[in-house]
Amino acid sequence: MYAWIWRQLPGPKALKVVEAVLLIAAVIAMLMFVVFPWAEPRLPFNGVTTN
C-alpha cells in the first residue's frame, strides 16, 4: 500500500518526500481535530472509579 502511494505521488524523489510528509501531517491533523474528539465521549474510560 505504501509503495502504491509512493508511486502515485508526482515529481522527483525530493518532491515525493515533501508530499509524503504533508500527507502524513494531514492524516494526523484529521485524527487529532476530527476523529479523536468525536470518539472520546463514546469511549468507556470516562467513569473510572476505584474502591
mmCIF entry with sequence, helices, sheets and N, C-alpha, C, O atoms, coordinates in Angstrom:
data_MODEL
# 
_entry.id   MODEL 
# 
_entity.id                         1 
_entity.type                       polymer 
_entity.pdbx_number_of_molecules   1 
# 
_entity_poly.entity_id                      1 
_entity_poly.type                           'polypeptide(L)' 
_entity_poly.nstd_linkage                   no 
_entity_poly.nstd_monomer                   no 
_entity_poly.pdbx_seq_one_letter_code       MYAWIWRQLPGPKALKVVEAVLLIAAVIAMLMFVVFPWAEPRLPFNGVTTN 
_entity_poly.pdbx_seq_one_letter_code_can   MYAWIWRQLPGPKALKVVEAVLLIAAVIAMLMFVVFPWAEPRLPFNGVTTN 
_entity_poly.pdbx_strand_id                 A 
# 
loop_
_entity_poly_seq.entity_id 
_entity_poly_seq.num 
_entity_poly_seq.mon_id 
_entity_poly_seq.hetero 
1 1  MET n 
1 2  TYR n 
1 3  ALA n 
1 4  TRP n 
1 5  ILE n 
1 6  TRP n 
1 7  ARG n 
1 8  GLN n 
1 9  LEU n 
1 10 PRO n 
1 11 GLY n 
1 12 PRO n 
1 13 LYS n 
1 14 ALA n 
1 15 LEU n 
1 16 LYS n 
1 17 VAL n 
1 18 VAL n 
1 19 GLU n 
1 20 ALA n 
1 21 VAL n 
1 22 LEU n 
1 23 LEU n 
1 24 ILE n 
1 25 ALA n 
1 26 ALA n 
1 27 VAL n 
1 28 ILE n 
1 29 ALA n 
1 30 MET n 
1 31 LEU n 
1 32 MET n 
1 33 PHE n 
1 34 VAL n 
1 35 VAL n 
1 36 PHE n 
1 37 PRO n 
1 38 TRP n 
1 39 ALA n 
1 40 GLU n 
1 41 PRO n 
1 42 ARG n 
1 43 LEU n 
1 44 PRO n 
1 45 PHE n 
1 46 ASN n 
1 47 GLY n 
1 48 VAL n 
1 49 THR n 
1 50 THR n 
1 51 ASN n 
# 
_struct_asym.id          A 
_struct_asym.entity_id   1 
# 
loop_
_struct_conf.conf_type_id 
_struct_conf.id 
_struct_conf.pdbx_PDB_helix_id 
_struct_conf.beg_label_comp_id 
_struct_conf.beg_label_asym_id 
_struct_conf.beg_label_seq_id 
_struct_conf.pdbx_beg_PDB_ins_code 
_struct_conf.end_label_comp_id 
_struct_conf.end_label_asym_id 
_struct_conf.end_label_seq_id 
_struct_conf.pdbx_end_PDB_ins_code 
_struct_conf.beg_auth_comp_id 
_struct_conf.beg_auth_asym_id 
_struct_conf.beg_auth_seq_id 
_struct_conf.end_auth_comp_id 
_struct_conf.end_auth_asym_id 
_struct_conf.end_auth_seq_id 
_struct_conf.pdbx_PDB_helix_class 
_struct_conf.details 
_struct_conf.pdbx_PDB_helix_length 
HELX_P HELX_P1 AA1 TYR A 2  ? GLN A 8  ? TYR A 2  GLN A 8  1 ? 7  
HELX_P HELX_P2 AA2 LYS A 13 ? MET A 30 ? LYS A 13 MET A 30 1 ? 18 
HELX_P HELX_P3 AA3 LEU A 31 ? VAL A 35 ? LEU A 31 VAL A 35 3 ? 5  
HELX_P HELX_P4 AA4 PHE A 36 ? ALA A 39 ? PHE A 36 ALA A 39 1 ? 4  
HELX_P HELX_P5 AA5 GLU A 40 ? ARG A 42 ? GLU A 40 ARG A 42 5 ? 3  
# 
_struct_conf_type.id          HELX_P 
_struct_conf_type.criteria    ? 
_struct_conf_type.reference   ? 
# 
loop_
_atom_site.group_PDB 
_atom_site.id 
_atom_site.type_symbol 
_atom_site.label_atom_id 
_atom_site.label_alt_id 
_atom_site.label_comp_id 
_atom_site.label_asym_id 
_atom_site.label_entity_id 
_atom_site.label_seq_id 
_atom_site.pdbx_PDB_ins_code 
_atom_site.Cartn_x 
_atom_site.Cartn_y 
_atom_site.Cartn_z 
_atom_site.occupancy 
_atom_site.B_iso_or_equiv 
_atom_site.pdbx_formal_charge 
_atom_site.auth_seq_id 
_atom_site.auth_comp_id 
_atom_site.auth_asym_id 
_atom_site.auth_atom_id 
_atom_site.pdbx_PDB_model_num 
ATOM 1   N N  . MET A 1 1  ? 0.821   -1.185 0.000  1.00 0.00 ? 1  MET A N  1 
ATOM 2   C CA . MET A 1 1  ? 0.000   0.000  0.000  1.00 0.00 ? 1  MET A CA 1 
ATOM 3   C C  . MET A 1 1  ? 0.872   1.258  0.000  1.00 0.00 ? 1  MET A C  1 
ATOM 4   O O  . MET A 1 1  ? 0.618   2.189  -0.764 1.00 0.00 ? 1  MET A O  1 
ATOM 5   N N  . TYR A 1 2  ? 1.891   1.286  0.850  1.00 0.00 ? 2  TYR A N  1 
ATOM 6   C CA . TYR A 1 2  ? 2.753   2.469  0.891  1.00 0.00 ? 2  TYR A CA 1 
ATOM 7   C C  . TYR A 1 2  ? 3.527   2.630  -0.421 1.00 0.00 ? 2  TYR A C  1 
ATOM 8   O O  . TYR A 1 2  ? 3.765   3.748  -0.878 1.00 0.00 ? 2  TYR A O  1 
ATOM 9   N N  . ALA A 1 3  ? 3.907   1.526  -1.005 1.00 0.00 ? 3  ALA A N  1 
ATOM 10  C CA . ALA A 1 3  ? 4.596   1.593  -2.296 1.00 0.00 ? 3  ALA A CA 1 
ATOM 11  C C  . ALA A 1 3  ? 3.660   2.153  -3.364 1.00 0.00 ? 3  ALA A C  1 
ATOM 12  O O  . ALA A 1 3  ? 4.090   2.923  -4.223 1.00 0.00 ? 3  ALA A O  1 
ATOM 13  N N  . TRP A 1 4  ? 2.393   1.773  -3.315 1.00 0.00 ? 4  TRP A N  1 
ATOM 14  C CA . TRP A 1 4  ? 1.427   2.291  -4.285 1.00 0.00 ? 4  TRP A CA 1 
ATOM 15  C C  . TRP A 1 4  ? 1.272   3.799  -4.109 1.00 0.00 ? 4  TRP A C  1 
ATOM 16  O O  . TRP A 1 4  ? 1.248   4.539  -5.093 1.00 0.00 ? 4  TRP A O  1 
ATOM 17  N N  . ILE A 1 5  ? 1.166   4.263  -2.849 1.00 0.00 ? 5  ILE A N  1 
ATOM 18  C CA . ILE A 1 5  ? 1.054   5.703  -2.596 1.00 0.00 ? 5  ILE A CA 1 
ATOM 19  C C  . ILE A 1 5  ? 2.294   6.424  -3.115 1.00 0.00 ? 5  ILE A C  1 
ATOM 20  O O  . ILE A 1 5  ? 2.185   7.474  -3.748 1.00 0.00 ? 5  ILE A O  1 
ATOM 21  N N  . TRP A 1 6  ? 3.473   5.859  -2.848 1.00 0.00 ? 6  TRP A N  1 
ATOM 22  C CA . TRP A 1 6  ? 4.727   6.471  -3.293 1.00 0.00 ? 6  TRP A CA 1 
ATOM 23  C C  . TRP A 1 6  ? 4.763   6.589  -4.812 1.00 0.00 ? 6  TRP A C  1 
ATOM 24  O O  . TRP A 1 6  ? 5.195   7.609  -5.349 1.00 0.00 ? 6  TRP A O  1 
ATOM 25  N N  . ARG A 1 7  ? 4.310   5.545  -5.502 1.00 0.00 ? 7  ARG A N  1 
ATOM 26  C CA . ARG A 1 7  ? 4.314   5.586  -6.975 1.00 0.00 ? 7  ARG A CA 1 
ATOM 27  C C  . ARG A 1 7  ? 3.309   6.594  -7.518 1.00 0.00 ? 7  ARG A C  1 
ATOM 28  O O  . ARG A 1 7  ? 3.522   7.143  -8.599 1.00 0.00 ? 7  ARG A O  1 
ATOM 29  N N  . GLN A 1 8  ? 2.221   6.851  -6.800 1.00 0.00 ? 8  GLN A N  1 
ATOM 30  C CA . GLN A 1 8  ? 1.194   7.769  -7.275 1.00 0.00 ? 8  GLN A CA 1 
ATOM 31  C C  . GLN A 1 8  ? 1.570   9.233  -7.080 1.00 0.00 ? 8  GLN A C  1 
ATOM 32  O O  . GLN A 1 8  ? 1.029   10.102 -7.763 1.00 0.00 ? 8  GLN A O  1 
ATOM 33  N N  . LEU A 1 9  ? 2.486   9.520  -6.162 1.00 0.00 ? 9  LEU A N  1 
ATOM 34  C CA . LEU A 1 9  ? 2.890   10.905 -5.934 1.00 0.00 ? 9  LEU A CA 1 
ATOM 35  C C  . LEU A 1 9  ? 3.689   11.420 -7.134 1.00 0.00 ? 9  LEU A C  1 
ATOM 36  O O  . LEU A 1 9  ? 4.600   10.742 -7.609 1.00 0.00 ? 9  LEU A O  1 
ATOM 37  N N  . PRO A 1 10 ? 3.354   12.611 -7.623 1.00 0.00 ? 10 PRO A N  1 
ATOM 38  C CA . PRO A 1 10 ? 4.064   13.140 -8.785 1.00 0.00 ? 10 PRO A CA 1 
ATOM 39  C C  . PRO A 1 10 ? 5.385   13.790 -8.398 1.00 0.00 ? 10 PRO A C  1 
ATOM 40  O O  . PRO A 1 10 ? 5.566   14.212 -7.256 1.00 0.00 ? 10 PRO A O  1 
ATOM 41  N N  . GLY A 1 11 ? 6.293   13.868 -9.341 1.00 0.00 ? 11 GLY A N  1 
ATOM 42  C CA . GLY A 1 11 ? 7.532   14.616 -9.157 1.00 0.00 ? 11 GLY A CA 1 
ATOM 43  C C  . GLY A 1 11 ? 8.731   13.745 -8.849 1.00 0.00 ? 11 GLY A C  1 
ATOM 44  O O  . GLY A 1 11 ? 8.620   12.525 -8.730 1.00 0.00 ? 11 GLY A O  1 
ATOM 45  N N  . PRO A 1 12 ? 9.891   14.399 -8.722 1.00 0.00 ? 12 PRO A N  1 
ATOM 46  C CA . PRO A 1 12 ? 11.117  13.677 -8.383 1.00 0.00 ? 12 PRO A CA 1 
ATOM 47  C C  . PRO A 1 12 ? 11.111  13.251 -6.909 1.00 0.00 ? 12 PRO A C  1 
ATOM 48  O O  . PRO A 1 12 ? 10.182  13.562 -6.164 1.00 0.00 ? 12 PRO A O  1 
ATOM 49  N N  . LYS A 1 13 ? 12.145  12.548 -6.515 1.00 0.00 ? 13 LYS A N  1 
ATOM 50  C CA . LYS A 1 13 ? 12.203  11.951 -5.188 1.00 0.00 ? 13 LYS A CA 1 
ATOM 51  C C  . LYS A 1 13 ? 12.096  12.990 -4.068 1.00 0.00 ? 13 LYS A C  1 
ATOM 52  O O  . LYS A 1 13 ? 11.390  12.760 -3.086 1.00 0.00 ? 13 LYS A O  1 
ATOM 53  N N  . ALA A 1 14 ? 12.784  14.124 -4.199 1.00 0.00 ? 14 ALA A N  1 
ATOM 54  C CA . ALA A 1 14 ? 12.745  15.153 -3.159 1.00 0.00 ? 14 ALA A CA 1 
ATOM 55  C C  . ALA A 1 14 ? 11.323  15.694 -2.985 1.00 0.00 ? 14 ALA A C  1 
ATOM 56  O O  . ALA A 1 14 ? 10.878  15.915 -1.858 1.00 0.00 ? 14 ALA A O  1 
ATOM 57  N N  . LEU A 1 15 ? 10.623  15.904 -4.075 1.00 0.00 ? 15 LEU A N  1 
ATOM 58  C CA . LEU A 1 15 ? 9.250   16.393 -4.010 1.00 0.00 ? 15 LEU A CA 1 
ATOM 59  C C  . LEU A 1 15 ? 8.330   15.332 -3.407 1.00 0.00 ? 15 LEU A C  1 
ATOM 60  O O  . LEU A 1 15 ? 7.415   15.659 -2.651 1.00 0.00 ? 15 LEU A O  1 
ATOM 61  N N  . LYS A 1 16 ? 8.569   14.073 -3.738 1.00 0.00 ? 16 LYS A N  1 
ATOM 62  C CA . LYS A 1 16 ? 7.770   12.995 -3.170 1.00 0.00 ? 16 LYS A CA 1 
ATOM 63  C C  . LYS A 1 16 ? 7.928   12.925 -1.661 1.00 0.00 ? 16 LYS A C  1 
ATOM 64  O O  . LYS A 1 16 ? 6.963   12.646 -0.949 1.00 0.00 ? 16 LYS A O  1 
ATOM 65  N N  . VAL A 1 17 ? 9.129   13.173 -1.167 1.00 0.00 ? 17 VAL A N  1 
ATOM 66  C CA . VAL A 1 17 ? 9.352   13.167 0.283  1.00 0.00 ? 17 VAL A CA 1 
ATOM 67  C C  . VAL A 1 17 ? 8.536   14.282 0.932  1.00 0.00 ? 17 VAL A C  1 
ATOM 68  O O  . VAL A 1 17 ? 7.881   14.054 1.949  1.00 0.00 ? 17 VAL A O  1 
ATOM 69  N N  . VAL A 1 18 ? 8.565   15.464 0.365  1.00 0.00 ? 18 VAL A N  1 
ATOM 70  C CA . VAL A 1 18 ? 7.801   16.595 0.900  1.00 0.00 ? 18 VAL A CA 1 
ATOM 71  C C  . VAL A 1 18 ? 6.308   16.285 0.855  1.00 0.00 ? 18 VAL A C  1 
ATOM 72  O O  . VAL A 1 18 ? 5.593   16.534 1.826  1.00 0.00 ? 18 VAL A O  1 
ATOM 73  N N  . GLU A 1 19 ? 5.836   15.746 -0.257 1.00 0.00 ? 19 GLU A N  1 
ATOM 74  C CA . GLU A 1 19 ? 4.425   15.413 -0.390 1.00 0.00 ? 19 GLU A CA 1 
ATOM 75  C C  . GLU A 1 19 ? 4.020   14.341 0.612  1.00 0.00 ? 19 GLU A C  1 
ATOM 76  O O  . GLU A 1 19 ? 2.934   14.414 1.187  1.00 0.00 ? 19 GLU A O  1 
ATOM 77  N N  . ALA A 1 20 ? 4.869   13.353 0.830  1.00 0.00 ? 20 ALA A N  1 
ATOM 78  C CA . ALA A 1 20 ? 4.570   12.292 1.788  1.00 0.00 ? 20 ALA A CA 1 
ATOM 79  C C  . ALA A 1 20 ? 4.490   12.848 3.207  1.00 0.00 ? 20 ALA A C  1 
ATOM 80  O O  . ALA A 1 20 ? 3.611   12.457 3.975  1.00 0.00 ? 20 ALA A O  1 
ATOM 81  N N  . VAL A 1 21 ? 5.394   13.750 3.561  1.00 0.00 ? 21 VAL A N  1 
ATOM 82  C CA . VAL A 1 21 ? 5.358   14.367 4.892  1.00 0.00 ? 21 VAL A CA 1 
ATOM 83  C C  . VAL A 1 21 ? 4.082   15.184 5.060  1.00 0.00 ? 21 VAL A C  1 
ATOM 84  O O  . VAL A 1 21 ? 3.450   15.128 6.115  1.00 0.00 ? 21 VAL A O  1 
ATOM 85  N N  . LEU A 1 22 ? 3.699   15.934 4.048  1.00 0.00 ? 22 LEU A N  1 
ATOM 86  C CA . LEU A 1 22 ? 2.458   16.710 4.116  1.00 0.00 ? 22 LEU A CA 1 
ATOM 87  C C  . LEU A 1 22 ? 1.237   15.806 4.212  1.00 0.00 ? 22 LEU A C  1 
ATOM 88  O O  . LEU A 1 22 ? 0.283   16.115 4.926  1.00 0.00 ? 22 LEU A O  1 
ATOM 89  N N  . LEU A 1 23 ? 1.270   14.697 3.499  1.00 0.00 ? 23 LEU A N  1 
ATOM 90  C CA . LEU A 1 23 ? 0.164   13.742 3.559  1.00 0.00 ? 23 LEU A CA 1 
ATOM 91  C C  . LEU A 1 23 ? 0.048   13.138 4.951  1.00 0.00 ? 23 LEU A C  1 
ATOM 92  O O  . LEU A 1 23 ? -1.059  12.999 5.472  1.00 0.00 ? 23 LEU A O  1 
ATOM 93  N N  . ILE A 1 24 ? 1.161   12.780 5.553  1.00 0.00 ? 24 ILE A N  1 
ATOM 94  C CA . ILE A 1 24 ? 1.157   12.234 6.916  1.00 0.00 ? 24 ILE A CA 1 
ATOM 95  C C  . ILE A 1 24 ? 0.664   13.284 7.907  1.00 0.00 ? 24 ILE A C  1 
ATOM 96  O O  . ILE A 1 24 ? -0.117  12.968 8.805  1.00 0.00 ? 24 ILE A O  1 
ATOM 97  N N  . ALA A 1 25 ? 1.111   14.528 7.753  1.00 0.00 ? 25 ALA A N  1 
ATOM 98  C CA . ALA A 1 25 ? 0.664   15.608 8.638  1.00 0.00 ? 25 ALA A CA 1 
ATOM 99  C C  . ALA A 1 25 ? -0.837  15.839 8.502  1.00 0.00 ? 25 ALA A C  1 
ATOM 100 O O  . ALA A 1 25 ? -1.511  16.106 9.497  1.00 0.00 ? 25 ALA A O  1 
ATOM 101 N N  . ALA A 1 26 ? -1.366  15.742 7.296  1.00 0.00 ? 26 ALA A N  1 
ATOM 102 C CA . ALA A 1 26 ? -2.796  15.930 7.091  1.00 0.00 ? 26 ALA A CA 1 
ATOM 103 C C  . ALA A 1 26 ? -3.597  14.815 7.756  1.00 0.00 ? 26 ALA A C  1 
ATOM 104 O O  . ALA A 1 26 ? -4.649  15.069 8.342  1.00 0.00 ? 26 ALA A O  1 
ATOM 105 N N  . VAL A 1 27 ? -3.110  13.604 7.668  1.00 0.00 ? 27 VAL A N  1 
ATOM 106 C CA . VAL A 1 27 ? -3.797  12.479 8.317  1.00 0.00 ? 27 VAL A CA 1 
ATOM 107 C C  . VAL A 1 27 ? -3.773  12.642 9.828  1.00 0.00 ? 27 VAL A C  1 
ATOM 108 O O  . VAL A 1 27 ? -4.787  12.417 10.489 1.00 0.00 ? 27 VAL A O  1 
ATOM 109 N N  . ILE A 1 28 ? -2.639  13.027 10.381 1.00 0.00 ? 28 ILE A N  1 
ATOM 110 C CA . ILE A 1 28 ? -2.535  13.234 11.830 1.00 0.00 ? 28 ILE A CA 1 
ATOM 111 C C  . ILE A 1 28 ? -3.450  14.373 12.275 1.00 0.00 ? 28 ILE A C  1 
ATOM 112 O O  . ILE A 1 28 ? -4.113  14.261 13.305 1.00 0.00 ? 28 ILE A O  1 
ATOM 113 N N  . ALA A 1 29 ? -3.495  15.464 11.516 1.00 0.00 ? 29 ALA A N  1 
ATOM 114 C CA . ALA A 1 29 ? -4.374  16.583 11.859 1.00 0.00 ? 29 ALA A CA 1 
ATOM 115 C C  . ALA A 1 29 ? -5.839  16.157 11.813 1.00 0.00 ? 29 ALA A C  1 
ATOM 116 O O  . ALA A 1 29 ? -6.624  16.543 12.680 1.00 0.00 ? 29 ALA A O  1 
ATOM 117 N N  . MET A 1 30 ? -6.206  15.378 10.823 1.00 0.00 ? 30 MET A N  1 
ATOM 118 C CA . MET A 1 30 ? -7.583  14.889 10.728 1.00 0.00 ? 30 MET A CA 1 
ATOM 119 C C  . MET A 1 30 ? -7.930  14.028 11.944 1.00 0.00 ? 30 MET A C  1 
ATOM 120 O O  . MET A 1 30 ? -9.025  14.142 12.496 1.00 0.00 ? 30 MET A O  1 
ATOM 121 N N  . LEU A 1 31 ? -7.011  13.181 12.353 1.00 0.00 ? 31 LEU A N  1 
ATOM 122 C CA . LEU A 1 31 ? -7.256  12.350 13.529 1.00 0.00 ? 31 LEU A CA 1 
ATOM 123 C C  . LEU A 1 31 ? -7.389  13.204 14.789 1.00 0.00 ? 31 LEU A C  1 
ATOM 124 O O  . LEU A 1 31 ? -8.304  12.996 15.585 1.00 0.00 ? 31 LEU A O  1 
ATOM 125 N N  . MET A 1 32 ? -6.479  14.163 14.972 1.00 0.00 ? 32 MET A N  1 
ATOM 126 C CA . MET A 1 32 ? -6.456  14.949 16.207 1.00 0.00 ? 32 MET A CA 1 
ATOM 127 C C  . MET A 1 32 ? -7.638  15.912 16.317 1.00 0.00 ? 32 MET A C  1 
ATOM 128 O O  . MET A 1 32 ? -8.147  16.129 17.417 1.00 0.00 ? 32 MET A O  1 
ATOM 129 N N  . PHE A 1 33 ? -8.081  16.486 15.215 1.00 0.00 ? 33 PHE A N  1 
ATOM 130 C CA . PHE A 1 33 ? -9.108  17.511 15.277 1.00 0.00 ? 33 PHE A CA 1 
ATOM 131 C C  . PHE A 1 33 ? -10.519 17.031 14.938 1.00 0.00 ? 33 PHE A C  1 
ATOM 132 O O  . PHE A 1 33 ? -11.491 17.724 15.238 1.00 0.00 ? 33 PHE A O  1 
ATOM 133 N N  . VAL A 1 34 ? -10.647 15.848 14.314 1.00 0.00 ? 34 VAL A N  1 
ATOM 134 C CA . VAL A 1 34 ? -11.974 15.370 13.922 1.00 0.00 ? 34 VAL A CA 1 
ATOM 135 C C  . VAL A 1 34 ? -12.293 14.028 14.569 1.00 0.00 ? 34 VAL A C  1 
ATOM 136 O O  . VAL A 1 34 ? -13.285 13.908 15.289 1.00 0.00 ? 34 VAL A O  1 
ATOM 137 N N  . VAL A 1 35 ? -11.476 13.034 14.323 1.00 0.00 ? 35 VAL A N  1 
ATOM 138 C CA . VAL A 1 35 ? -11.806 11.669 14.729 1.00 0.00 ? 35 VAL A CA 1 
ATOM 139 C C  . VAL A 1 35 ? -11.724 11.494 16.241 1.00 0.00 ? 35 VAL A C  1 
ATOM 140 O O  . VAL A 1 35 ? -12.676 11.004 16.849 1.00 0.00 ? 35 VAL A O  1 
ATOM 141 N N  . PHE A 1 36 ? -10.621 11.879 16.859 1.00 0.00 ? 36 PHE A N  1 
ATOM 142 C CA . PHE A 1 36 ? -10.468 11.664 18.301 1.00 0.00 ? 36 PHE A CA 1 
ATOM 143 C C  . PHE A 1 36 ? -11.487 12.456 19.122 1.00 0.00 ? 36 PHE A C  1 
ATOM 144 O O  . PHE A 1 36 ? -12.051 11.896 20.062 1.00 0.00 ? 36 PHE A O  1 
ATOM 145 N N  . PRO A 1 37 ? -11.752 13.742 18.812 1.00 0.00 ? 37 PRO A N  1 
ATOM 146 C CA . PRO A 1 37 ? -12.801 14.437 19.580 1.00 0.00 ? 37 PRO A CA 1 
ATOM 147 C C  . PRO A 1 37 ? -14.182 13.799 19.408 1.00 0.00 ? 37 PRO A C  1 
ATOM 148 O O  . PRO A 1 37 ? -14.980 13.809 20.346 1.00 0.00 ? 37 PRO A O  1 
ATOM 149 N N  . TRP A 1 38 ? -14.475 13.253 18.245 1.00 0.00 ? 38 TRP A N  1 
ATOM 150 C CA . TRP A 1 38 ? -15.749 12.576 18.035 1.00 0.00 ? 38 TRP A CA 1 
ATOM 151 C C  . TRP A 1 38 ? -15.817 11.286 18.840 1.00 0.00 ? 38 TRP A C  1 
ATOM 152 O O  . TRP A 1 38 ? -16.864 10.971 19.404 1.00 0.00 ? 38 TRP A O  1 
ATOM 153 N N  . ALA A 1 39 ? -14.723 10.534 18.905 1.00 0.00 ? 39 ALA A N  1 
ATOM 154 C CA . ALA A 1 39 ? -14.725 9.224  19.557 1.00 0.00 ? 39 ALA A CA 1 
ATOM 155 C C  . ALA A 1 39 ? -14.569 9.310  21.074 1.00 0.00 ? 39 ALA A C  1 
ATOM 156 O O  . ALA A 1 39 ? -14.995 8.394  21.778 1.00 0.00 ? 39 ALA A O  1 
ATOM 157 N N  . GLU A 1 40 ? -13.983 10.358 21.589 1.00 0.00 ? 40 GLU A N  1 
ATOM 158 C CA . GLU A 1 40 ? -13.662 10.440 23.022 1.00 0.00 ? 40 GLU A CA 1 
ATOM 159 C C  . GLU A 1 40 ? -14.876 10.277 23.931 1.00 0.00 ? 40 GLU A C  1 
ATOM 160 O O  . GLU A 1 40 ? -14.787 9.515  24.894 1.00 0.00 ? 40 GLU A O  1 
ATOM 161 N N  . PRO A 1 41 ? -16.007 10.945 23.688 1.00 0.00 ? 41 PRO A N  1 
ATOM 162 C CA . PRO A 1 41 ? -17.147 10.741 24.590 1.00 0.00 ? 41 PRO A CA 1 
ATOM 163 C C  . PRO A 1 41 ? -17.756 9.346  24.491 1.00 0.00 ? 41 PRO A C  1 
ATOM 164 O O  . PRO A 1 41 ? -18.477 8.927  25.397 1.00 0.00 ? 41 PRO A O  1 
ATOM 165 N N  . ARG A 1 42 ? -17.484 8.630  23.424 1.00 0.00 ? 42 ARG A N  1 
ATOM 166 C CA . ARG A 1 42 ? -18.052 7.304  23.227 1.00 0.00 ? 42 ARG A CA 1 
ATOM 167 C C  . ARG A 1 42 ? -17.202 6.190  23.850 1.00 0.00 ? 42 ARG A C  1 
ATOM 168 O O  . ARG A 1 42 ? -17.623 5.033  23.879 1.00 0.00 ? 42 ARG A O  1 
ATOM 169 N N  . LEU A 1 43 ? -16.024 6.530  24.342 1.00 0.00 ? 43 LEU A N  1 
ATOM 170 C CA . LEU A 1 43 ? -15.149 5.542  24.954 1.00 0.00 ? 43 LEU A CA 1 
ATOM 171 C C  . LEU A 1 43 ? -15.575 5.291  26.396 1.00 0.00 ? 43 LEU A C  1 
ATOM 172 O O  . LEU A 1 43 ? -16.069 6.202  27.060 1.00 0.00 ? 43 LEU A O  1 
ATOM 173 N N  . PRO A 1 44 ? -15.391 4.069  26.887 1.00 0.00 ? 44 PRO A N  1 
ATOM 174 C CA . PRO A 1 44 ? -15.873 3.736  28.234 1.00 0.00 ? 44 PRO A CA 1 
ATOM 175 C C  . PRO A 1 44 ? -14.925 4.152  29.354 1.00 0.00 ? 44 PRO A C  1 
ATOM 176 O O  . PRO A 1 44 ? -15.062 3.646  30.468 1.00 0.00 ? 44 PRO A O  1 
ATOM 177 N N  . PHE A 1 45 ? -13.987 5.035  29.117 1.00 0.00 ? 45 PHE A N  1 
ATOM 178 C CA . PHE A 1 45 ? -12.982 5.381  30.122 1.00 0.00 ? 45 PHE A CA 1 
ATOM 179 C C  . PHE A 1 45 ? -13.345 6.612  30.935 1.00 0.00 ? 45 PHE A C  1 
ATOM 180 O O  . PHE A 1 45 ? -12.542 7.041  31.764 1.00 0.00 ? 45 PHE A O  1 
ATOM 181 N N  . ASN A 1 46 ? -14.522 7.200  30.735 1.00 0.00 ? 46 ASN A N  1 
ATOM 182 C CA . ASN A 1 46 ? -14.876 8.444  31.415 1.00 0.00 ? 46 ASN A CA 1 
ATOM 183 C C  . ASN A 1 46 ? -15.284 8.240  32.863 1.00 0.00 ? 46 ASN A C  1 
ATOM 184 O O  . ASN A 1 46 ? -15.011 9.100  33.700 1.00 0.00 ? 46 ASN A O  1 
ATOM 185 N N  . GLY A 1 47 ? -15.930 7.128  33.180 1.00 0.00 ? 47 GLY A N  1 
ATOM 186 C CA . GLY A 1 47 ? -16.467 6.922  34.521 1.00 0.00 ? 47 GLY A CA 1 
ATOM 187 C C  . GLY A 1 47 ? -15.609 5.963  35.354 1.00 0.00 ? 47 GLY A C  1 
ATOM 188 O O  . GLY A 1 47 ? -16.135 5.006  35.922 1.00 0.00 ? 47 GLY A O  1 
ATOM 189 N N  . VAL A 1 48 ? -14.329 6.200  35.430 1.00 0.00 ? 48 VAL A N  1 
ATOM 190 C CA . VAL A 1 48 ? -13.444 5.310  36.164 1.00 0.00 ? 48 VAL A CA 1 
ATOM 191 C C  . VAL A 1 48 ? -13.509 5.638  37.652 1.00 0.00 ? 48 VAL A C  1 
ATOM 192 O O  . VAL A 1 48 ? -13.301 6.783  38.055 1.00 0.00 ? 48 VAL A O  1 
ATOM 193 N N  . THR A 1 49 ? -13.799 4.620  38.465 1.00 0.00 ? 49 THR A N  1 
ATOM 194 C CA . THR A 1 49 ? -13.789 4.780  39.916 1.00 0.00 ? 49 THR A CA 1 
ATOM 195 C C  . THR A 1 49 ? -13.005 3.646  40.540 1.00 0.00 ? 49 THR A C  1 
ATOM 196 O O  . THR A 1 49 ? -12.927 2.550  39.985 1.00 0.00 ? 49 THR A O  1 
ATOM 197 N N  . THR A 1 50 ? -12.430 3.912  41.686 1.00 0.00 ? 50 THR A N  1 
ATOM 198 C CA . THR A 1 50 ? -11.725 2.870  42.411 1.00 0.00 ? 50 THR A CA 1 
ATOM 199 C C  . THR A 1 50 ? -12.318 2.740  43.808 1.00 0.00 ? 50 THR A C  1 
ATOM 200 O O  . THR A 1 50 ? -12.697 3.739  44.419 1.00 0.00 ? 50 THR A O  1 
ATOM 201 N N  . ASN A 1 51 ? -12.396 1.539  44.303 1.00 0.00 ? 51 ASN A N  1 
ATOM 202 C CA . ASN A 1 51 ? -12.950 1.292  45.635 1.00 0.00 ? 51 ASN A CA 1 
ATOM 203 C C  . ASN A 1 51 ? -11.909 0.729  46.549 1.00 0.00 ? 51 ASN A C  1 
ATOM 204 O O  . ASN A 1 51 ? -12.193 0.457  47.715 1.00 0.00 ? 51 ASN A O  1 
# 
